[in-house]
Amino acid sequence: MASALPRSASRLPLRPAAPRPAPRALARWLFLVAGLVFAMVVVGGITRLTESGLSIVEWKPVSGTLPPLTHQAWEAAFDAYKATPQYQQINRGMSLAAFQQIFFWEYVHRLLGRLIGLVMAAVLLTAWWRRAIPRGFGWRMVAILALGGLQGAIGWWMVKSGLQARTEVSHVRLAVHLVNALFIYAVLIWVALDLRELARDRAAGRARLSGLGLVALLLLFLQITLGAFTAGLRAGYAFASWPLMGDRLFPQGGWDRARSTAANLVNNPIAVQFVHRWWAFVVAVAMMMIAAAARRAGHPRIATALIALVTVQILLGISTLMSGVALPIAVGHQAVATLLLGALVWGVHSTGRNRRLSAV
């Protein structure tokens, strides 16, 4: 059933007269889409770190699927990039070959977005036609698809911020783009886990989000937001040392007294790097609490995964700083953050499921 879901409408049989729920197949497809979102987040990290995000200056959802195919088309795309502040102030004199390298990452990033939308739409439409969507899950699938469309709009809104007066995209818009992508990733995993449980037990309800689980997720999403601010402000380059920033825990003059507290925490690279460094340990405590709850609920593998991933993530964060934001380490840092979110959703779901079952 899983391999048959995304067939084209022309090959589908007549629509069944009665519902034929296929929660296991749908769960597998949603896990696949979550895997594609993971890949897109990783490519997005490479795109940001290589300053490739402004290489494509137009948003063409359909015609933009194909890259330039002739030398003339490449020259036209390069000329469009030459009109941007980034080229004029930073990359003036760049060769066409160098432009093609940064174009590649932005193109792959956008292509993955289109692929995710197509796969999700195909799964949703085919499952609807086959009446394979279990009761109560249809609106959730539609909501995921709508969030994907919103993500595309946010991506272009982000890119536009770097095409006029700025030489890079707004770090706030970058954070919105990343957080929405990871929210979609988290929802995909949660719904897939619900469907998987339904496949095992047709009487199973949906897992509930506990108070502790909600707090842990919010803490991690805040850290992810701070990470996006750090990347967008290039705050990771401010101090390549740990645990001290230079020779102090917090450098003298690092807090801009002319700004409000909120402005410092959002726009001051030194303050953002400082908070991002130490908020990681608040998140680590929350992960350990969820791991302990998962272990008590009989899920030791989830507990082990959470503790291992949060440990690796902190070490990667320190290594990213001390390496001067070396590309492979920084990309690994973003990738493991995404895996950590997936493990946290898994852990929170497992404890919510056990709380529900124990109450029945």
N, C-alpha and C positions, 0 to 999 in steps of 0.2 A: 504493500500500500504506500509506503513512504516514497518509493522511487516513482510512483505513478502520479503523485499529486500535481506537479507543475506542467502536465501536458497542455498543449494548445487546445483551445476550445473546439477546433475542427476535428480533433481526434477523441473528444470526450463522448462517452455513451449517453444515451438519453438520461435525463435527470431522474434519480430514484423517486418513487412516489412517497417513500417514508424516510425519515432521517436515518443515516448510517454513520454515527459518530466514529471518528478515527483519531482519538487523542494521542496515541503513541506516534503515529505518523506525523501529526501536526507538531508534536513536541520535538521530533527529530529535525523537522524543517526550521523551527524557530531557533533551535541550537545552532543550525547551520548559518542562519542569518546573523545570530549573535557572533559567530566566528568571523563572518564578513565584516561586521562592525568593528571587531577587535583589529582586524587587518587594516581597516580604514583609519582607526585611531593611531596605529603605529605609523602608517604612511603619512598621516597628518603631522605627526611629530617630526618626521624626517623633513617634510615640506617646510615646517616652521624653522627648524634648525638650519636648513640650507638656504633660508631666505627665498624660497621658491614660490610662495603663495601669491605674489603679485605678477607672476609671469604671464598669466592669462587674464586679460583686462576686460573680457566680455563674458556674459553669462548666456550661453546658447544651449538649453537643455537637450535639444534634439540634434541640430546640426553640429554642435560642439562635441558630439560623441566621437567623431573622427578627428585625428590630429592633422596638422598641415601635411599634405602629401606631395607637394612639389616645392622646388627651391623658391619659386615666386611666392607661394603661400607662406613659407617660413619667413621670408623677408617681410611680408605684410604683417605677420604676427609680431616679429621683432620690432618693426617700426611702431606698432601700437604700444609695445612695452617701453620704447624709447621716450614716449610722451609722459611717462610716469615720473613723479618726483624721485622714486627709488633709483631709477636708472640715471637721471640727471644729476643727482647728488651723491650717489654711492657707486653705481656700476657703469658710469660713463666710460666708453671705450671697450666695453665687453664685446667679445667676439660672438658670431652667430653660433658657434659650437658650444660656447659657455652658456648662451641663452637656451639652447636646446636641452642642456643638462637640467637647468632649473625648471624649464617647461615640463620636462618628463615627470617630475614628482607631483606638480600641481595637476597635470593631466591624469595621472594614475589615481590621485586622490579623488578627483571628480568622477572618473570612470567607475571607481568602486562605489561611490554614492549612487550612481545611476543603476549599477548592477544590484545593489541592495534593494532599491525601490522596485526594480523589475521582478526580482525573486519573491519579495514579499507580496507584491500585487498578484503574481502568478499563483502563489500558494493560496492566498485568500480567495481569489476568484474560483480556482479549481475546487477548493474545499467547499466553498459555498454551493457550486454547481452540483457537486456530489453529495451535498447535505451531510458533509463529514465533520462539520464544526459542532462540538458539544454545546448544549444549551448554556447560555451565559458567557460564552467565549467569543461570540461574533463581534460584539462591540469592542472587546479588548483588541482583537486583531485589526479592526478598522482604526482604532485609536493609535496603534503602533504605526500603521501605514501613514496616518495623518502626521504623526510626529516626525516621520522620515521626510515628508514633504516640507514640513516646517524647518527641518534641519538644512535642507537645500537653500531655503530662503535666508536662513540665518548665515549660512556660509557666504552667500553673495553680499549680504549686508555687511559682513565682516570684511570681505575683500574691498568693497567700495570705500571703506574708511581709510585705505592706504593708497588710493588712486588719485587723490587731489592734492592736499597740502602735506600729508605725512609720507614718510619713507618706509613705513611698516604699518601693519594693521593695528587697530585699537586693541590694547590688551584686555579691555573689558569685553569687547565683542568676541575676542578670541576665547575668553573664559566662558561666555554664554554658548558659543559654538561647541566647545569641548564638553561642557556640563550636559548640554542637551543630547549629544552623541552618547555619552555614558549613561544618561538616564534611559535612553532607548535600549541600550545594551542591558541594563539592569532589568528593565521591564520584560524584555525578551526572555531572559533567563528565568525570571519569576514565573511568567505565564507558562513557559515550557515545563518547569518543574511541577506546576499545578496539573498540567495535562498529563505528565508522566505518572503522577499519583492517581489521576483519574483512570488511566489505562490499567493500573494495577488493581484498583478497587473502584468499581463504578459508583459506589455509594460515597466515595470520598468527597469531602467539601474542599474549599480552597483554604490554603494556609493563611493565618492572620499575622499581621505585622505587629509585633510586640513593642512596648514602649522602649525597651532596651535596644531592640533592633532598629527602630526609627532613629534613636539618638546616634547609634553607631553609624548608620548610613549618612546622617546629616553631618557628622564629624568628618567622615571620609570625603564627602562631597565638598565640604569647606576646604579641606586640604587640597583637593584637586583644583578648586578655584584658585587657591593661593599658588599652586604650581603653574596654572595658566598665566596668572599675573607675573610670576617669576620669569616665565619664558617670554611673555610679550614685552616686558620691561627690560629684558636681558639682565635681570637682577642676579642671575647665577654667576655672571662675570664680575660682580662687585667685589667679592672676597673669595679667593680660592684657598680657604683654610677652614679647619674645623677642629675643636668646637669654638674656638675664638674667631672673631671677625677682625683680622689683623692681630693686634695685641690686646684686644678687649672682648668681653662678651658681647657688648653692643658698642660700636665705634662712636667716639666723641664727634658730635656734630651730625650724626646720622639721622637724628629726628629734626625735621623741618618745623621750627616753631611758628613760622608764618602760615603753616597749613593747619587745618583742623585734624583731629585724630583720625576721622574717617578718610580724609584725603591722604594722610600719611600711609594708612594701612592699605590703600588702593593704588596710589600713584607714586609713592616713595620707594624706589628700588631697594634701598638698604633696609627699610622697615619691613617690606614684603619678604625679602630673603630671610630676615631674622625670624619672623613669625612662621614662615614656611618650615624653617629648620626645626623649631621646637614644637610646633603643633603636631609634627609627626609622632611625637612620643605620647601625646594625648590620644591620637588615633590608635597607637599601638596598645594602650591600655584598654580601649574599647574593643579592639580585635581580640585581645586575650579574654575579655569577659564573654564575648560571643563564643569564642572557642571553648571556654569552660562550660557554657550552657549547652553547646552542641555535644560535648563529651558526656555530660550528664544525661542528655537525651538519647544517648546510644549511637552517636555519630563521630567516632574518633578520627576518621579520615578527614572530615571537615575541619576538626580542631587542629589537626597536624598541618593541613594546608594553610589555614589562616596564620598560624604562628610562623611557619616557614616563610610565607610570602611577605608578611609584614617585616620580618627580620631582613630578608633579602632587599626589600624596598628601601629600608632605612640605610643599609650599607651602600646601595646603589646611589641614593641621594647624596650621601657623604662623598662617594667616589666621583659623582658628577661635579660637585663643587671643587674638589681637590685636583681634578684633572683639567680644570679650566673649561668645563662643559664639552668634553670629548664626545663626538657624535655617537659612536656605538654605545657608550655608557648612558648618555642622556636619553637615547631612544629606548634602551633597555629599561631605564627608570620609568618612562611613560608606559611601556608595555606591561611591566610588572604591576604598576598602579591599576591598570585595567584588569589584569588577572586577579589582583587583590579584591577589587570591587566584585568581580564574579564570585569569588570564594565567599565574600561577606554575604552576598545575596543568597547563596547556597546555604550558608550557616543560619542566617536569619529565617529563611524559609523552613529549614529543617526543625528549628525550635518552635516556630509558629505552628507547624503541622503537628508536632507532638503535643503542644498545649491544647490544640483543638481536639485531637483524638482522645486525650485524657479526660476532656470535659464531656465527651459523649456518653 
